[in-house]
Amino acid sequence: MLDAWIIEEIRRREEAQRQNERRPAVLEVPLHEPPRPPNGNEQGRSDEQDTPRGVVIIDFSVS
């Protein structure tokens, strides 16, 4: 028969393993530096900013 401390150690390891399995996976998002302004334009403004822009809404809810 196993000693009580061995049984407790096995229980602790199993519980730690269950906790690790419950955790969601970690996803690292790469962050890129913003592009430099073209042709030395310090403010980064160009004719492209005058074009109409839109909004995208992404709904991740589950029905």
Sequence and secondary structure as in RCSB ss.txt:
>XXXX:A:sequence
MLDAWIIEEIRRREEAQRQNERRPAVLEVPLHEPPRPPNGNEQGRSDEQDTPRGVVIIDFSVS
>XXXX:A:secstr
   HHHHHHHHHHHHHHHHHHHS              GGG TT   GGGGS            
